[in-house]
């Protein structure tokens, strides 16, 4: 079987991590996340992992080394990964897609969900240091960060669009249908 590389994009709390976890647990996929690069650097600098810290770091790296610098890292990580299914999560920009689409058998999934639901999910998962205390107004404001501005436009480049306004079971059903198009379990 040829390696399948699945890129996943969506706004905060849309379900990217849930999709990635499902693929790892049920299809023995490996997962790579754009944010992990930033988190590794922030951790090494003993800085808190928050969107407020990730955003300027991402901007600095992209401005200094090129808009596609994080995509290049994901490209090489994915190409070297020996798993049959590789998930690249957290795609945020057109440059990321342009670079990653050069990978053989790359398929792009965009996941969407209503903002109120995404807000509740973000608060509950508490992934970043301030997620559990964020207000809805702050959540809305965070969508105006430079790192968030291009995400919704990426839907236009998706091979598959998943609506995640329902249950995990419904989400996983949509993911499984996509996987069936490319591999047999």
SEDO-668217 format. One record per residue: x, y, z of N, C-alpha, C, O in turn. Coordinates in steps of 0.1 Angstrom, whole numbers, always signed. Atoms other than C-alpha are relative to their C-alpha. Last residue first. Layout:
% SEDO-668217
SITE   neast   nnorth     nup   caeast   canorth    caup   ceast   cnorth     cup   oeast   onorth     oup
SITE       X        Y       Z        X         Y       Z       X        Y       Z       X        Y       Z
...
% end
This chain:
% SEDO-668217
SITE   neast   nnorth     nup   caeast   canorth    caup   ceast   cnorth     cup   oeast   onorth     oup
SITE      -5       +3     -14      -83       -16     +68      +5      -13      +2     +10      -17     +13
SITE      +8      +10      -7      -86       -10     +31      +6       -3     +13     +18       -5     +14
SITE      -6      +12      -5      -71       +22     +17     -11      -10      +5     -23       -6      +7
SITE     -14       +0      +4      -79       +54      -3      +7      -13      +5     +17      -18      -1
SITE      -3       -4     +14     -116       +58      -5     +14       -3      -4     +17       -4     -16
SITE      +4      +11      +9     -122       +38     +27      +3       +3     -15      +5       -6     -23
SITE     -11      +10      -1     -102       +65     +46      -3      -12     -10      +6      -16     -17
SITE     -11       -6      +8     -127       +92     +35     +11      -11      -1     +17      -13     -11
SITE      +4       -1     +14     -156       +71     +47     +11       +5      -9     +13       +0     -20
SITE      -1      +14      +5     -138       +64     +80      -4       -1     -15      +2       -9     -22
SITE     -14       +3      +2     -134      +101     +86      +2      -14      -6     +10      -15     -16
SITE      -5       -8     +12     -171      +108     +80     +15       -3      -3     +18       -4     -14
SITE      +7       +6     +12     -181       +79    +104      +5       +8     -13      +8       +1     -23
SITE      -8      +11      +3     -156       +93    +130      -5       -7     -13      +2      -13     -21
SITE     -13       -5      +5     -173      +127    +130      +8      -12      -5     +13      -12     -16
SITE      +2       -5     +13     -207      +110    +134     +13       +6      -7     +15       +4     -19
SITE      +3      +12      +8     -195       +89    +163      -3       +5     -15      +2       -1     -24
SITE     -13       +6      +4     -178      +120    +179      -3      -12     -10      +4      -13     -20
SITE      -7       +8     -10     -212      +136    +179     +13       -5      -5     +16       -4     -17
SITE      +7      +10      -6     -226      +165    +158      +9       -8     +10     +18       -2     +16
SITE     +10       -6     -10     -214      +198    +146      -8      -10      +7     -17       -7     +15
SITE      -1       +6     -13     -183      +184    +129      -9       +8     +10      -4      +12     +21
SITE      +7       -8      -9     -188      +190     +92      -1       -7     +14      -5      -18     +15
SITE      +8       +7     -10     -161      +174     +72      -7      +10      +9      -1      +20     +13
SITE      +4       -9     -10     -148      +188     +39      -9       -8     +10     -18      -15      +6
SITE     +11       +4      -7     -127      +166     +16      -4      +10     +11      +6      +16     +17
SITE      +5      +11      +7     -102      +173     -11     -13       -5      +6     -21      -11      +0
SITE      +2      +13      -6      -98      +207      +4      -4      -11     -10     -12       -8     -19
SITE     -11       +9      +5      -84      +237     -15      -2      -14      +5      +7      -23      +2
SITE      +1       +0     +15     -115      +260     -11     +10      -10      -6      +9      -13     -18
SITE     +11      +10      +3     -116      +250     +27      -1       -1     -16      -5      -12     -21
SITE      -6      +13      +3      -82      +268     +30     -11      -11      -4      -8      -20     -11
SITE      -2       +0     +15     -101      +301     +29      +6      -13      -5      +4      -17     -16
SITE     +13       +3      +6     -113      +294     +65      +1       +0     -15      -6       -8     -22
SITE      +5      +14      -2      -77      +291     +78     -13       -2      -8     -14      -12     -15
SITE      +1       +7     +13      -62      +323     +62      -8      -14      +2     -11      -20      -9
SITE      +7       -7     +10      -68      +347     +92      -2       -8     -13     -12       -6     -20
SITE     +14       +5      +2      -59      +324    +121      -7       +5     -13     -17       -1     -17
SITE      -1      +14      +3      -21      +329    +123     -13       -6      -3     -14      -18      -8
SITE      -6       +2     +14      -25      +367    +120      +1      -15      -4      -1      -19     -15
SITE     -15       +1      +0      -47      +367    +151      +5       -3     -14      -2      -10     -22
SITE      -6      -11      +8      -83      +378    +142     +16       +0      +1     +22       +8      -5
SITE      +2       +3     +14      -98      +345    +153      +6      +10      -9      +8       +8     -21
SITE     -11       +8      +4      -84      +352    +188      +0       -4     -14     +10       -8     -20
SITE     -12       -9      +4     -109      +380    +191     +12       -8      -5     +19       -3     -13
SITE      +3       -7     +12     -138      +355    +190     +12       +9      -5     +15       +9     -17
SITE      -1      +11     +10     -122      +334    +217      -3       +6     -14      +4       +3     -23
SITE     -15       +3      +2     -116      +365    +238      +2      -10     -11     +11       -9     -19
SITE      -5      -12      +7     -153      +374    +234     +15       -1      -3     +19       +3     -14
SITE      +4       +1     +14     -163      +339    +243      +5      +12      -8      +9      +10     -19
SITE     +14       -4      +2     -143      +341    +275      -3       -1     -15      +5       -2     -24
SITE      +3      -10     +11     -111      +322    +280     -15       +3      -1     -23       -6      +0
SITE      +5      -13      -5     -106      +306    +314      -4      +10     -11      -8      +21      -8
SITE     +11       +2      -9     -102      +269    +305      -6      +13      +5     -18      +14     +10
SITE     +12       +5      +6      -81      +277    +274     -12       -1     +10     -23       +3      +6
SITE     +12       -9      -4      -55      +298    +292     -13       -5      -6     -23       +3      -6
SITE      +0       -4     -14      -26      +273    +294     -12       +8      +4     -17       +8     +15
SITE     -10      -11      -3      -33      +257    +261      -2       +5     +14     -13       +3     +20
SITE     -13       +3      +6      -50      +223    +256     +11      +10      +2     +22       +7      +5
SITE     -11       -6      -8      -78      +229    +281     +13       -3      -6     +22       -7      +2
SITE     -12       +7      +3     -101      +204    +263     +12       +5      +8     +21       -2     +11
SITE      +1      +13      -7     -133      +218    +279     +14       -7      -2     +18      -14      +8
SITE      +0       -2     -14     -127      +255    +270      +2      -14      +7      +9      -15     +17
SITE     -13       -5      -3     -118      +246    +234      +2       +2     +15     +12       -2     +21
SITE     -10      +10      +2     -148      +224    +230     +14       +5      +5     +21       -2     +12
SITE      +2       +9     -11     -171      +251    +243     +10      -12      +0     +15      -16     +11
SITE      -4       -6     -12     -156      +276    +219      -2       -9     +12      +7      -10     +20
SITE     -15       +0      -1     -158      +252    +190      +5       +7     +13     +14       +2     +19
SITE      -4      +14      -3     -195      +247    +197     +15       -1      +1     +20       -8     +10
SITE      +4       +3     -15     -202      +284    +199      +5      -14      +4     +10      -15     +15
SITE      -9       -7      -9     -182      +289    +166      -3       -3     +15      +6       -5     +23
SITE      +5      -13      -5     -201      +263    +146      +9       +6     +11     +15       -1     +19
SITE     +11       +1     -11     -180      +235    +132      -4      +14      +4      +4      +23      +1
SITE      +6      -12      -4     -156      +229    +102     -11       -3     +11     -16      -14     +11
SITE     +10       +3      -9     -130      +203     +92      -6      +13      +6      +1      +22      +9
SITE      +3      -11      -8     -109      +206     +61     -12       -3      +9     -22       -9      +4
SITE     +14       +0      -6      -93      +175     +48      -1      +13      +8      +7      +17     +15
SITE      +2      -11     -10      -63      +175     +24     -15       +0      +4     -24       +0      -3
SITE     +14       -3      +0      -50      +144      +7      -3      +10     +11      +2       +9     +22
SITE      +4       -9     -10      -13      +138      +0     -15       +4      -3     -19       +7     -14
SITE     +12       +5      -7       -6      +107     -21      -4       +9     +12      -9       +3     +22
SITE      +8      +10      +7      +29      +118     -31     -12       -4      +9     -10       -6     +21
SITE      -2      +13      -5      +40      +150     -12      -9      -10      -8     -20       -8     -11
SITE     -11       +6      +8      +40      +181     -34      +3      -14      +5      +9      -22      -2
SITE      +6       +7     +12       +6      +190     -19     +10       -6      -9      +7      -14     -18
SITE      +4      +14      -4      +25      +198     +13      -6       -8     -11      -5      -20     -12
SITE     -12       +8      -2      +42      +229      -2      -3      -15      +3      +3      -24      -3
SITE      -8       +0     +12      +11      +245     -16     +12       -9      +1     +15      -17      -8
SITE      +6      +10      +9       -9      +235     +14      +8       -1     -13     +10      -12     -18
SITE      -2      +14      -6      +15      +252     +38      -6      -10     -10      +0      -20     -12
SITE     -14       +5      +2      +18      +283     +16      +2      -14      +5      +9      -22      -1
SITE      -1       +4     +14      -20      +287     +16     +14       -6      -3     +15      -16     -10
SITE      -3       -9     +10      -19      +289     +54      +0       -6     -14      +3      -18     -16
SITE      +7      -13      -2      -31      +273     +86      +1      +10     -12      -6      +20     -12
SITE      -3       -8     +12      -24      +236     +85      -7      +13      +1     -19      +13      +4
SITE      -2      -14      -4      -28      +223    +121      +4       +8     -12     +11      +19     -10
SITE     +11       -7      -6      -25      +185    +116      +4      +15      +3     +16      +18      +6
SITE      -7      -13      -2       -3      +164     +94     -11      +10      +4     -20      +14      -4
SITE      +8      -11      -2      -15      +128     +97      +8      +13      +2     +17      +13     +11
SITE      -6      -11      -7       +5      +100     +83      -9      +11      +0     -15      +15     -10
SITE      +9      -12      -1      -10       +67     +72      +7      +10      +9     +11       +7     +20
SITE      +8       +0     +12      +12       +38     +61      -9      +12      -1     -12      +16     -12
SITE     +14       +5      -1      +37       +46     +88      -7       +0     -14      -3       +8     -22
SITE      +2      +13      +6      +74       +49     +79     -14       -5      +1     -17      -16      -5
SITE      +8       +8      -8      +77       +87     +85      -3      -14      -7      -7      -14     -18
SITE      -9       +9      -7     +106      +102     +65      -8      -10      +9      -3      -20     +13
SITE      -7       +8     +10      +83      +119     +40      +8      -11      +7      +9      -22      +2
SITE      +9       +9      +6      +60      +131     +68      +7       -9     -10      +4      -21     -10
SITE      +4       +9     -11      +88      +147     +89      -9      -11      -6      -8      -23      -3
SITE     -11       +9      -3     +103      +162     +57      -4      -10     +11      +0      -22      +9
SITE      -3       +7     +12      +70      +178     +46     +10      -11      +3      +8      -23      +0
SITE     +10      +10      +0      +62      +189     +82      +1       -9     -13      -1      -21     -12
SITE      -3      +10     -11      +95      +207     +84     -10      -11      +0      -7      -23      +1
SITE     -12       +8      +4      +89      +223     +50      +4      -10     +11      +7      -22      +7
SITE      +5      +10     +10      +54      +233     +60     +12       -8      -4     +10      -20      -6
SITE      +6      +11      -8      +69      +251     +91      -5      -11      -9      -5      -23      -6
SITE     -10       +7      -8      +92      +271     +68      -6      -11      +9      +1      -22     +10
SITE      +2      +14      +0      +66      +279     +42      +9       -8      +9     +10      -20      +8
SITE     +13       +4      -4      +63      +316     +48      -3      -15      +1     -12      -19      +8
SITE     +10       +2     +11     +100      +321     +46     -13       -5      +5     -14      -13     +15
SITE      -4      +11      +8     +129      +319     +71      -9       -4     -12      -6      -14     -19
SITE     -15       +2      +1     +128      +352     +89      +4      -11     -10     +14       -9     -17
SITE      -6      -12      +6      +92      +362     +83     +15       -2      -2     +20       +3     -12
SITE      +4       -1     +14      +79      +327     +88      +6      +12      -7     +11      +12     -18
SITE      -6      +11      +8      +99      +321    +120      -3       +2     -15      +6       +0     -24
SITE     -15       -2      +1      +90      +355    +134      +6      -10      -9     +14       -7     -18
SITE      -3      -11      +9      +53      +351    +126     +15       +3      -2     +19       +5     -13
SITE      +3       +5     +13      +52      +316    +142      +3      +12     -10      +9       +9     -21
SITE     -11       +9      +3      +69      +330    +173      -2       -5     -14      +7       -5     -22
SITE     -12       -8      +4      +45      +360    +174     +12       -9      -4     +19       -6     -13
SITE      +3       -9     +11      +14      +336    +173     +13       +8      -4     +17       +8     -16
SITE      -2       +7     +12      +27      +309    +196      -1       +9     -12      +7       +8     -22
SITE     -14       +2      +2      +31      +332    +226      +3       -7     -13     +13       -5     -20
SITE      -7      -13      -1       -4      +346    +226     +15       -1      -2     +22       +9      -6
SITE      +1       -6     +13      -18      +313    +215      +8      +13      -1     +13      +16     -11
SITE     +12       -7      +2       -4      +299    +248      -1       +5     -15     +10       +6     -21
SITE      +6       +3     +13      +23      +275    +257     -14       +5      -1     -24       +0      +4
SITE     +13       +6      -1      +40      +293    +286      -5       -3     -15      -3       +5     -24
SITE     +11       -9      +2      +77      +301    +280     -13       -8      +0     -13      -19      -4
SITE      +7       -1     -13     +106      +281    +294     -11      +10      +0     -14      +17      +9
SITE      -2      -13      -5     +127      +288    +263      -7       +3     +13      -7      +14     +19
SITE     -14       -1      -2     +129      +251    +255      +4      +14      +6     +14      +15     +13
SITE      -4       +8     -11      +92      +249    +260     +15       +1      +3     +19       +2     +15
SITE      +4       -7     -12      +85      +277    +237      +4       -7     +12      +8       -1     +22
SITE      -9      -12      -2     +107      +261    +210      -4       +7     +13      +4      +11     +20
SITE     -13       +4      -4      +90      +227    +214      +9      +12      +2     +17      +12     +12
SITE      +0       +4     -14      +56      +243    +215     +14       -5      +4     +18       -2     +15
SITE      +0      -12      -8      +63      +261    +182      +0       -4     +15      +7       +3     +22
SITE     -13       -7      +3      +73      +229    +164      +1      +12      +9     +11      +14     +16
SITE     -10       +7      -8      +44      +210    +181     +14       +7      -2     +22       +8      +7
SITE      -2       -7     -13      +20      +236    +167     +11       -6      +8     +17       +0     +17
SITE      -8      -12      +2      +25      +222    +131      +3       +7     +14     +14      +12     +16
SITE      +8      -12      -2      +13      +188    +143      +9      +13      -1     +20      +14      +5
SITE      -9      -11      -1      +25      +154    +133      -9      +12      +0     -19      +13      -6
SITE      +5      -13      +0       +5      +122    +138     +11      +10      +2     +19       +9     +11
SITE      -9       -9      -8      +13       +86    +130      -5      +14      -2     -11      +17     -12
SITE      -7      -12      +6      -14       +63    +118      +9       +6      +9      +9       +4     +21
SITE     -14       +0      -3      -22       +29    +133      +8      +11      -7     +19       +9     -12
SITE      -7       +3     +13      -56       +30    +116     +15       -1      +2     +22       -1      -8
SITE      +8      +10      +8      -80       +29    +146      +7       -4     -13      +3      -14     -19
SITE      +5      +12      -8      -60       +46    +174      -6      -11      -9      -5      -22      -5
SITE     -11       +7      -7      -39       +69    +153      -5      -12      +7      +2      -23      +6
SITE      -8       +6     +10      -67       +78    +129     +12       -8      +6     +15      -18      +2
SITE      +7      +11      +6      -91       +85    +157      +8       -8     -10      +8      -20     -10
SITE      +0      +10     -10      -65      +107    +175      -7      -13      -5      -3      -24      -3
SITE     -13       +6      -1      -60      +127    +144      +1      -11      +9      +7      -22      +6
SITE      -2       +8     +12      -97      +132    +139     +14       -7      +0     +15      -19      -3
SITE      +9      +12      -1     -102      +143    +175      +2       -9     -12      +2      -21     -11
SITE      -6      +10      -9      -72      +166    +172      -8      -13      +1      -2      -24      +2
SITE     -12       +5      +6      -86      +184    +142      +6      -11      +8     +10      -22      +3
SITE      +0      +15      +0     -121      +187    +157     +12       -6      -6     +13      -18      -8
SITE      +8       +6     +10     -132      +223    +151      +0      -16      +0      -9      -22      -5
SITE     +11       +8      -6     -119      +236    +184      -9       -7     -10     -19      -12      -7
SITE      -1       +5     -14      -98      +263    +168     -12       -7      +5     -23       -2      +3
SITE      -2      -10     -10     -104      +266    +130      +1       -6     +14      -2      -18     +16
SITE     +13       -4      -5      -99      +238    +106      +3      +11     +11     +14      +12     +16
SITE      +1      -14      -3      -71      +221     +87     -14       +3      +6     -23       -4      +2
SITE     +12       -4      -6      -60      +185     +83      +1      +15      +4     +10      +19     +11
SITE      -1      -13      -7      -34      +171     +60     -14       +4      +5     -24       +2      -1
SITE     +12       -8      -1      -37      +134     +53      +3      +13      +7      +8      +13     +19
SITE      -2      -11      -9       -7      +115     +40     -12       +9      +0     -16      +14     -11
SITE     +10      -11      +1      -14       +81     +26      +4      +11     +10      +5       +8     +22
SITE      +3       -8     -12      +16       +58     +21     -10      +11      -3      -9      +18     -14
SITE      -7      -13      +1      +12       +35      -9      -3       +8     +13     -14       +7     +18
SITE      +8      -12      +0       +0        +0      +0      +9      +12      +0     +19      +13      +7
% end
